[in-house]
Each structure stands twice: as C-alpha cells, then as structure tokens.
Amino acid sequence: MKQTKTTELLVGMFVAAGIAALFVLAMKVSNLSTFTQTDTYTVTAHFENIGGLKVRSPVTVGGVRVGRVSAIDYDTQRYEAVVSLELDRKYDNFPDDTSASIYTAGLLGEQYIGLEPGGSPDVLVDGAEIELTQSALIMEKLVSKFLFSKAAEGGQNADAE
C-alpha cells in the first residue's frame, strides 16, 4: 500500500493533537493550569489535621473558587498545621469571623478548603488569621471508632447474657 504525504501529515497532526490534549488534562488535574497572576491577599488558618491537603488546592465559598492554598507549614508552639490562603483581591470583604473547613471533593478525593462567612462587620485583611477551623475528616479514624464501638457493644451484649 502506497502512503501519501497527505496521509502522513494528517496522522502527524492527529498525534500532535492527542499529545496536546494529554498535556492540558495533566495541567488541569495537577492544578497548574492557572498561570495568570491576579492581585491577592493572604490569610492563615490553623488546623489539627489537614489530611491530604496540598499547596495550590482550591479555596471556595459556596462552590465558587475564591483563592488557593499558597503554603502549608507546622507550628511547633501550637502543634498544628498552618495553612496560608491566597484569596483574590476582588473577594476582599469576608467577615473576620469567617470559618474554614477542609472538605473532600470528587472521585479522586481532592481536598479543598471551604470558607463559611460569618456576620461580623469587620473584614479579613492581609495577614489576618481565621480563628474558626474544622480539620479534615480522616476515614481511618472513623473506621477505627466504628469498629471499636461495635466491639464494645458486642462485649456489653455478652455480659448481659
């Protein structure tokens, strides 16, 4: 079978389009797709356990992305994780009693921070700390609590008989 230059060119373009699509998909999955630098301000929050939260994880309010996690550190005085959040400047009116929780989304289990605005008239400013936080839900802890509670119930039922 004789191959023509046109067929070879079309196959090459198809392969290049496939590689480009894989690259875009990889950028979306790894949260590297946002190369645009917007005007931001930084606030921090302390958590007892951050689970699988990572730098560049989204920060949302009501499902709308308002920022990203910019850094994760450990406070040796309070023995807690310190998470720095970069919030877009256009969302600069969150009350200073806003709470932060770590949630899990999607089938891949990506973790993100959800903010719940409070009712204070004062707002979060650059460098402020979110006081009200809720750590990540750790499935291993839940399973072990469930198993130990069932084991304890089984022991109590055996004592009653």
N, CA and C atoms as a LAMMPS dump frame, in Angstrom:
ITEM: TIMESTEP
0
ITEM: NUMBER OF ATOMS
483
ITEM: BOX BOUNDS ff ff ff
-5.0000000000000000e+02 5.0000000000000000e+02
-5.0000000000000000e+02 5.0000000000000000e+02
-5.0000000000000000e+02 5.0000000000000000e+02
ITEM: ATOMS id mol type element x y z
1 1 1 N 0.84 -1.175 0
2 1 2 C 0 0 0
3 1 3 C 0.886 1.238 0
4 2 1 N 0.603 2.125 -0.87
5 2 2 C 1.411 3.321 -1.034
6 2 3 C 0.873 4.441 -0.139
7 3 1 N 1.748 4.992 0.707
8 3 2 C 1.338 6.079 1.599
9 3 3 C 1.654 7.407 0.942
10 4 1 N 0.761 8.344 1.117
11 4 2 C 0.982 9.657 0.53
12 4 3 C 1.412 10.638 1.609
13 5 1 N 1.951 11.742 1.161
14 5 2 C 2.373 12.79 2.088
15 5 3 C 1.186 13.339 2.869
16 6 1 N 0.018 13.425 2.249
17 6 2 C -1.174 13.954 2.921
18 6 3 C -1.591 13.059 4.089
19 7 1 N -1.573 11.761 3.883
20 7 2 C -1.934 10.819 4.95
21 7 3 C -0.953 10.925 6.099
22 8 1 N 0.325 10.984 5.781
23 8 2 C 1.338 11.108 6.824
24 8 3 C 1.173 12.413 7.599
25 9 1 N 0.857 13.485 6.914
26 9 2 C 0.652 14.778 7.557
27 9 3 C -0.57 14.744 8.479
28 10 1 N -1.654 14.142 8.029
29 10 2 C -2.859 14.04 8.848
30 10 3 C -2.617 13.185 10.095
31 11 1 N -1.92 12.095 9.956
32 11 2 C -1.596 11.238 11.104
33 11 3 C -0.714 12.003 12.092
34 12 1 N 0.25 12.721 11.587
35 12 2 C 1.124 13.519 12.461
36 12 3 C 0.357 14.591 13.21
37 13 1 N -0.576 15.252 12.525
38 13 2 C -1.39 16.279 13.196
39 13 3 C -2.291 15.645 14.254
40 14 1 N -2.837 14.472 13.961
41 14 2 C -3.685 13.768 14.923
42 14 3 C -2.89 13.387 16.173
43 15 1 N -1.689 12.883 16.001
44 15 2 C -0.831 12.512 17.14
45 15 3 C -0.456 13.759 17.947
46 16 1 N -0.127 14.849 17.275
47 16 2 C 0.216 16.094 17.978
48 16 3 C -0.979 16.621 18.772
49 17 1 N -2.19 16.533 18.198
50 17 2 C -3.397 16.972 18.914
51 17 3 C -3.639 16.106 20.139
52 18 1 N -3.383 14.811 20.033
53 18 2 C -3.539 13.901 21.176
54 18 3 C -2.565 14.223 22.288
55 19 1 N -1.32 14.51 21.935
56 19 2 C -0.313 14.874 22.941
57 19 3 C -0.686 16.192 23.61
58 20 1 N -1.166 17.158 22.83
59 20 2 C -1.596 18.439 23.405
60 20 3 C -2.775 18.25 24.35
61 21 1 N -3.72 17.383 23.996
62 21 2 C -4.872 17.117 24.859
63 21 3 C -4.427 16.475 26.171
64 22 1 N -3.485 15.538 26.115
65 22 2 C -2.955 14.924 27.34
66 22 3 C -2.248 15.951 28.219
67 23 1 N -1.517 16.881 27.595
68 23 2 C -0.833 17.924 28.35
69 23 3 C -1.846 18.812 29.078
70 24 1 N -2.908 19.226 28.393
71 24 2 C -3.944 20.062 29.001
72 24 3 C -4.614 19.314 30.147
73 25 1 N -4.907 18.041 29.954
74 25 2 C -5.514 17.225 31.005
75 25 3 C -4.602 17.126 32.217
76 26 1 N -3.315 16.925 31.991
77 26 2 C -2.356 16.849 33.1
78 26 3 C -2.299 18.169 33.867
79 27 1 N -2.361 19.28 33.167
80 27 2 C -2.342 20.59 33.832
81 27 3 C -3.602 20.796 34.672
82 28 1 N -4.742 20.368 34.174
83 28 2 C -6 20.502 34.913
84 28 3 C -5.978 19.653 36.177
85 29 1 N -5.524 18.419 36.061
86 29 2 C -5.513 17.507 37.207
87 29 3 C -4.542 17.984 38.272
88 30 1 N -3.411 18.551 37.874
89 30 2 C -2.393 18.966 38.839
90 30 3 C -2.568 20.402 39.322
91 31 1 N -3.64 21.068 38.927
92 31 2 C -3.923 22.452 39.334
93 31 3 C -2.859 23.432 38.884
94 32 1 N -2.141 23.118 37.828
95 32 2 C -1.128 24.026 37.309
96 32 3 C -1.659 24.856 36.146
97 33 1 N -2.938 24.731 35.856
98 33 2 C -3.487 25.372 34.673
99 33 3 C -3.704 26.865 34.848
100 34 1 N -3.598 27.368 36.062
101 34 2 C -3.828 28.789 36.276
102 34 3 C -2.485 29.497 36.395
103 35 1 N -1.994 29.955 35.263
104 35 2 C -0.716 30.656 35.242
105 35 3 C -0.903 32.152 35.421
106 36 1 N -2.134 32.626 35.344
107 36 2 C -2.387 34.051 35.474
108 36 3 C -2.226 34.476 36.926
109 37 1 N -1.48 35.515 37.148
110 37 2 C -1.262 36.041 38.488
111 37 3 C -2.229 37.191 38.727
112 38 1 N -3.13 37.003 39.666
113 38 2 C -4.081 38.055 39.988
114 38 3 C -3.673 38.712 41.295
115 39 1 N -4.266 39.848 41.584
116 39 2 C -3.998 40.563 42.82
117 39 3 C -4.625 39.793 43.974
118 40 1 N -3.815 39.41 44.965
119 40 2 C -4.298 38.576 46.061
120 40 3 C -3.91 39.165 47.406
121 41 1 N -4.54 38.631 48.447
122 41 2 C -4.122 38.905 49.816
123 41 3 C -4.079 37.58 50.564
124 42 1 N -3.269 37.495 51.595
125 42 2 C -3.01 36.233 52.278
126 42 3 C -3.591 36.251 53.689
127 43 1 N -4.275 35.163 54.032
128 43 2 C -4.731 34.932 55.405
129 43 3 C -4.259 33.538 55.806
130 44 1 N -4.188 33.277 57.096
131 44 2 C -3.733 31.975 57.578
132 44 3 C -4.823 31.323 58.41
133 45 1 N -4.705 30.013 58.556
134 45 2 C -5.627 29.233 59.381
135 45 3 C -4.855 28.069 59.979
136 46 1 N -5.153 27.73 61.234
137 46 2 C -4.53 26.593 61.915
138 46 3 C -5.499 25.416 61.912
139 47 1 N -4.977 24.232 61.602
140 47 2 C -5.78 23.011 61.597
141 47 3 C -5.045 21.938 62.386
142 48 1 N -5.796 21.104 63.123
143 48 2 C -5.194 19.978 63.835
144 48 3 C -4.69 18.926 62.848
145 49 1 N -5.454 18.714 61.765
146 49 2 C -5.081 17.71 60.772
147 49 3 C -5.55 18.187 59.406
148 50 1 N -4.642 18.232 58.448
149 50 2 C -5.021 18.706 57.112
150 50 3 C -5.252 17.561 56.135
151 51 1 N -5.097 16.323 56.575
152 51 2 C -5.317 15.186 55.681
153 51 3 C -4.402 15.256 54.478
154 52 1 N -4.986 15.203 53.272
155 52 2 C -4.208 15.23 52.036
156 52 3 C -4.225 16.584 51.35
157 53 1 N -4.484 17.651 52.092
158 53 2 C -4.497 18.991 51.502
159 53 3 C -3.115 19.318 50.949
160 54 1 N -3.08 19.952 49.789
161 54 2 C -1.813 20.269 49.138
162 54 3 C -1.759 21.745 48.762
163 55 1 N -0.544 22.217 48.557
164 55 2 C -0.356 23.571 48.037
165 55 3 C -1.029 23.637 46.669
166 56 1 N -1.679 24.735 46.359
167 56 2 C -2.452 25.002 45.148
168 56 3 C -3.848 24.39 45.179
169 57 1 N -4.247 23.786 46.321
170 57 2 C -5.625 23.306 46.439
171 57 3 C -6.559 24.503 46.432
172 58 1 N -7.769 24.342 45.902
173 58 2 C -8.693 25.472 45.826
174 58 3 C -9.247 25.885 47.185
175 59 1 N -9.579 27.166 47.29
176 59 2 C -10.329 27.709 48.423
177 59 3 C -11.643 28.198 47.838
178 60 1 N -12.758 27.687 48.372
179 60 2 C -14.058 28.01 47.787
180 60 3 C -15.014 28.586 48.826
181 61 1 N -16 29.296 48.319
182 61 2 C -17.134 29.755 49.118
183 61 3 C -18.372 29.455 48.296
184 62 1 N -19.242 28.607 48.809
185 62 2 C -20.451 28.256 48.084
186 62 3 C -20.177 27.62 46.742
187 63 1 N -19.056 26.919 46.6
188 63 2 C -18.706 26.265 45.345
189 63 3 C -17.942 27.139 44.368
190 64 1 N -17.738 28.411 44.699
191 64 2 C -17.013 29.337 43.822
192 64 3 C -15.572 29.444 44.309
193 65 1 N -14.614 29.229 43.395
194 65 2 C -13.208 29.339 43.788
195 65 3 C -12.849 30.797 44.009
196 66 1 N -12.387 31.109 45.231
197 66 2 C -12.013 32.478 45.573
198 66 3 C -10.524 32.61 45.859
199 67 1 N -9.799 31.493 45.803
200 67 2 C -8.368 31.54 46.075
201 67 3 C -7.754 30.158 46.028
202 68 1 N -6.508 30.088 46.487
203 68 2 C -5.757 28.831 46.513
204 68 3 C -4.926 28.764 47.78
205 69 1 N -4.568 27.532 48.16
206 69 2 C -3.633 27.32 49.265
207 69 3 C -2.247 27.669 48.747
208 70 1 N -1.566 28.6 49.42
209 70 2 C -0.25 29.029 48.943
210 70 3 C 0.901 28.374 49.693
211 71 1 N 0.665 27.954 50.931
212 71 2 C 1.738 27.328 51.708
213 71 3 C 1.148 26.512 52.847
214 72 1 N 1.865 25.476 53.239
215 72 2 C 1.488 24.656 54.393
216 72 3 C 2.729 24.511 55.252
217 73 1 N 2.579 24.806 56.541
218 73 2 C 3.706 24.74 57.463
219 73 3 C 3.227 24.109 58.762
220 74 1 N 4.124 23.931 59.719
221 74 2 C 3.778 23.339 61.016
222 74 3 C 4.186 24.293 62.124
223 75 1 N 3.258 24.595 63.019
224 75 2 C 3.503 25.471 64.156
225 75 3 C 3.962 24.611 65.335
226 76 1 N 5.244 24.734 65.714
227 76 2 C 5.785 23.911 66.798
228 76 3 C 5.335 24.376 68.172
229 77 1 N 4.771 25.559 68.271
230 77 2 C 4.251 26.041 69.552
231 77 3 C 2.852 25.496 69.827
232 78 1 N 2.008 25.501 68.791
233 78 2 C 0.623 25.051 68.95
234 78 3 C 0.419 23.609 68.501
235 79 1 N 1.443 23.001 67.897
236 79 2 C 1.384 21.631 67.386
237 79 3 C 0.227 21.456 66.405
238 80 1 N 0.136 22.38 65.466
239 80 2 C -0.899 22.351 64.453
240 80 3 C -0.316 22.742 63.102
241 81 1 N -1.032 22.359 62.06
242 81 2 C -0.642 22.768 60.705
243 81 3 C -1.1 24.205 60.479
244 82 1 N -0.257 24.994 59.835
245 82 2 C -0.596 26.368 59.478
246 82 3 C -0.74 26.418 57.962
247 83 1 N -1.926 26.801 57.512
248 83 2 C -2.205 26.854 56.085
249 83 3 C -2.359 28.315 55.68
250 84 1 N -1.585 28.736 54.678
251 84 2 C -1.689 30.095 54.142
252 84 3 C -2.588 30.064 52.917
253 85 1 N -3.57 30.953 52.898
254 85 2 C -4.531 31.02 51.809
255 85 3 C -4.351 32.32 51.049
256 86 1 N -4.179 32.229 49.74
257 86 2 C -4.138 33.418 48.891
258 86 3 C -5.52 33.613 48.303
259 87 1 N -6.2 34.666 48.726
260 87 2 C -7.545 34.961 48.253
261 87 3 C -7.485 36.082 47.226
262 88 1 N -8.29 35.97 46.178
263 88 2 C -8.343 37.009 45.155
264 88 3 C -8.809 38.32 45.773
265 89 1 N -8.169 39.398 45.393
266 89 2 C -8.458 40.721 45.949
267 89 3 C -9.909 41.147 45.684
268 90 1 N -10.52 40.635 44.622
269 90 2 C -11.901 41.03 44.344
270 90 3 C -12.873 40.455 45.372
271 91 1 N -12.408 39.48 46.185
272 91 2 C -13.205 38.944 47.291
273 91 3 C -12.587 39.407 48.613
274 92 1 N -12.536 40.702 48.818
275 92 2 C -11.852 41.248 49.994
276 92 3 C -12.802 41.678 51.105
277 93 1 N -14.027 41.162 51.098
278 93 2 C -14.983 41.594 52.114
279 93 3 C -15.507 40.445 52.971
280 94 1 N -14.671 39.41 53.218
281 94 2 C -15.083 38.33 54.111
282 94 3 C -15.036 38.82 55.557
283 95 1 N -16.089 38.565 56.337
284 95 2 C -16.082 38.962 57.748
285 95 3 C -14.929 38.296 58.496
286 96 1 N -14.447 38.941 59.552
287 96 2 C -13.308 38.375 60.278
288 96 3 C -13.684 37.172 61.146
289 97 1 N -14.973 36.841 61.234
290 97 2 C -15.372 35.617 61.923
291 97 3 C -15.727 34.502 60.94
292 98 1 N -15.156 34.575 59.748
293 98 2 C -15.322 33.529 58.729
294 98 3 C -14.676 32.246 59.236
295 99 1 N -15.315 31.106 58.97
296 99 2 C -14.737 29.824 59.367
297 99 3 C -14.191 29.098 58.146
298 100 1 N -13.226 28.211 58.371
299 100 2 C -12.584 27.437 57.301
300 100 3 C -12.649 25.957 57.644
301 101 1 N -13.071 25.151 56.679
302 101 2 C -13.148 23.702 56.854
303 101 3 C -12.469 23.017 55.686
304 102 1 N -11.925 21.834 55.936
305 102 2 C -11.301 21.052 54.877
306 102 3 C -12.286 19.986 54.437
307 103 1 N -12.591 19.969 53.14
308 103 2 C -13.537 19.027 52.56
309 103 3 C -12.851 18.176 51.503
310 104 1 N -13.508 17.075 51.125
311 104 2 C -13.023 16.205 50.065
312 104 3 C -14.014 16.263 48.915
313 105 1 N -13.506 16.395 47.689
314 105 2 C -14.375 16.502 46.517
315 105 3 C -13.981 15.481 45.47
316 106 1 N -14.942 15.075 44.695
317 106 2 C -14.68 14.276 43.513
318 106 3 C -14.304 12.843 43.797
319 107 1 N -14.18 12.093 42.716
320 107 2 C -13.842 10.682 42.807
321 107 3 C -12.391 10.457 43.201
322 108 1 N -11.528 11.415 42.854
323 108 2 C -10.11 11.267 43.176
324 108 3 C -9.805 11.653 44.609
325 109 1 N -10.776 12.225 45.321
326 109 2 C -10.572 12.583 46.706
327 109 3 C -9.749 13.832 46.901
328 110 1 N -9.777 14.755 45.942
329 110 2 C -9.042 16.009 46.077
330 110 3 C -9.603 16.788 47.265
331 111 1 N -8.726 17.302 48.092
332 111 2 C -9.183 18.071 49.24
333 111 3 C -9.059 19.554 48.949
334 112 1 N -9.976 20.325 49.528
335 112 2 C -10.005 21.766 49.334
336 112 3 C -10.494 22.419 50.605
337 113 1 N -10.34 23.73 50.693
338 113 2 C -10.813 24.475 51.855
339 113 3 C -12.081 25.216 51.476
340 114 1 N -13.094 25.044 52.297
341 114 2 C -14.346 25.762 52.115
342 114 3 C -14.479 26.824 53.19
343 115 1 N -14.76 28.046 52.789
344 115 2 C -14.952 29.142 53.733
345 115 3 C -16.437 29.363 53.952
346 116 1 N -16.811 29.658 55.177
347 116 2 C -18.189 29.972 55.537
348 116 3 C -18.18 31.358 56.191
349 117 1 N -18.661 32.38 55.468
350 117 2 C -18.637 33.74 56.016
351 117 3 C -19.475 33.863 57.281
352 118 1 N -18.989 34.666 58.21
353 118 2 C -19.709 34.933 59.451
354 118 3 C -20.566 36.182 59.315
355 119 1 N -20.823 36.854 60.441
356 119 2 C -21.693 38.017 60.416
357 119 3 C -21.057 39.274 60.972
358 120 1 N -19.767 39.255 61.203
359 120 2 C -19.081 40.407 61.778
360 120 3 C -19.002 41.561 60.776
361 121 1 N -19.094 42.798 61.263
362 121 2 C -18.929 43.931 60.349
363 121 3 C -17.466 44.155 59.936
364 122 1 N -16.515 43.655 60.73
365 122 2 C -15.094 43.784 60.389
366 122 3 C -14.724 42.708 59.368
367 123 1 N -13.772 43.022 58.478
368 123 2 C -13.4 42.094 57.416
369 123 3 C -11.978 41.573 57.6
370 124 1 N -11.703 40.425 56.943
371 124 2 C -10.345 39.869 56.937
372 124 3 C -9.441 40.768 56.106
373 125 1 N -8.262 41.045 56.618
374 125 2 C -7.292 41.865 55.9
375 125 3 C -6.049 41.023 55.632
376 126 1 N -5.155 41.531 54.826
377 126 2 C -3.915 40.835 54.511
378 126 3 C -3.155 40.528 55.8
379 127 1 N -2.798 39.253 55.997
380 127 2 C -2.068 38.833 57.185
381 127 3 C -2.955 38.392 58.338
382 128 1 N -4.266 38.461 58.188
383 128 2 C -5.187 38.064 59.261
384 128 3 C -5.194 36.546 59.423
385 129 1 N -5.731 36.087 60.558
386 129 2 C -5.844 34.658 60.817
387 129 3 C -7.31 34.288 60.983
388 130 1 N -7.703 33.206 60.337
389 130 2 C -9.046 32.672 60.501
390 130 3 C -9.038 31.825 61.768
391 131 1 N -9.839 32.215 62.74
392 131 2 C -9.831 31.556 64.054
393 131 3 C -10.639 30.263 64.082
394 132 1 N -11.784 30.242 63.406
395 132 2 C -12.676 29.091 63.454
396 132 3 C -12.336 28.127 62.323
397 133 1 N -11.811 26.941 62.666
398 133 2 C -11.417 25.971 61.649
399 133 3 C -11.948 24.594 62.01
400 134 1 N -12.136 23.789 60.981
401 134 2 C -12.524 22.393 61.16
402 134 3 C -11.588 21.543 60.324
403 135 1 N -10.907 20.601 60.976
404 135 2 C -9.903 19.78 60.302
405 135 3 C -10.535 18.807 59.323
406 136 1 N -9.68 18.163 58.545
407 136 2 C -10.115 17.182 57.551
408 136 3 C -10.698 15.96 58.251
409 137 1 N -11.664 15.353 57.597
410 137 2 C -12.262 14.119 58.081
411 137 3 C -11.376 12.964 57.629
412 138 1 N -10.81 12.241 58.575
413 138 2 C -9.89 11.154 58.27
414 138 3 C -10.649 9.835 58.347
415 139 1 N -10.774 9.176 57.202
416 139 2 C -11.572 7.955 57.129
417 139 3 C -11.05 6.849 58.048
418 140 1 N -9.733 6.734 58.202
419 140 2 C -9.174 5.694 59.056
420 140 3 C -9.634 5.86 60.503
421 141 1 N -9.705 7.111 60.97
422 141 2 C -10.169 7.366 62.337
423 141 3 C -11.636 7.002 62.488
424 142 1 N -12.445 7.338 61.485
425 142 2 C -13.867 6.999 61.543
426 142 3 C -14.077 5.493 61.572
427 143 1 N -13.353 4.774 60.732
428 143 2 C -13.5 3.321 60.678
429 143 3 C -13.071 2.702 62.005
430 144 1 N -11.961 3.163 62.559
431 144 2 C -11.499 2.583 63.825
432 144 3 C -12.468 2.89 64.958
433 145 1 N -13.043 4.106 64.991
434 145 2 C -14.046 4.42 66.017
435 145 3 C -15.262 3.524 65.868
436 146 1 N -15.7 3.311 64.614
437 146 2 C -16.853 2.459 64.364
438 146 3 C -16.578 1.031 64.817
439 147 1 N -15.404 0.499 64.449
440 147 2 C -15.066 -0.871 64.817
441 147 3 C -14.946 -1.031 66.324
442 148 1 N -14.313 -0.064 67.002
443 148 2 C -14.167 -0.159 68.45
444 148 3 C -15.51 -0.013 69.151
445 149 1 N -16.395 0.817 68.617
446 149 2 C -17.713 0.956 69.244
447 149 3 C -18.518 -0.328 69.071
448 150 1 N -18.406 -0.985 67.908
449 150 2 C -19.103 -2.262 67.691
450 150 3 C -18.518 -3.352 68.58
451 151 1 N -17.207 -3.34 68.763
452 151 2 C -16.575 -4.321 69.633
453 151 3 C -17.025 -4.113 71.084
454 152 1 N -17.14 -2.851 71.495
455 152 2 C -17.592 -2.552 72.853
456 152 3 C -19.045 -2.972 73.039
457 153 1 N -19.881 -2.754 72.028
458 153 2 C -21.281 -3.179 72.1
459 153 3 C -21.371 -4.706 72.187
460 154 1 N -20.542 -5.39 71.444
461 154 2 C -20.533 -6.847 71.474
462 154 3 C -20.142 -7.368 72.841
463 155 1 N -19.198 -6.687 73.491
464 155 2 C -18.766 -7.077 74.828
465 155 3 C -19.862 -6.819 75.855
466 156 1 N -20.61 -5.749 75.702
467 156 2 C -21.694 -5.445 76.634
468 156 3 C -22.832 -6.435 76.474
469 157 1 N -23.116 -6.825 75.235
470 157 2 C -24.187 -7.802 75
471 157 3 C -23.823 -9.151 75.574
472 158 1 N -22.563 -9.533 75.527
473 158 2 C -22.121 -10.799 76.084
474 158 3 C -22.232 -10.785 77.599
475 159 1 N -21.97 -9.619 78.232
476 159 2 C -22.077 -9.504 79.692
477 159 3 C -23.521 -9.6 80.144
478 160 1 N -24.46 -9.107 79.336
479 160 2 C -25.87 -9.102 79.707
480 160 3 C -26.468 -10.515 79.687
481 161 1 N -25.893 -11.395 78.878
482 161 2 C -26.433 -12.761 78.764
483 161 3 C -25.924 -13.587 79.837
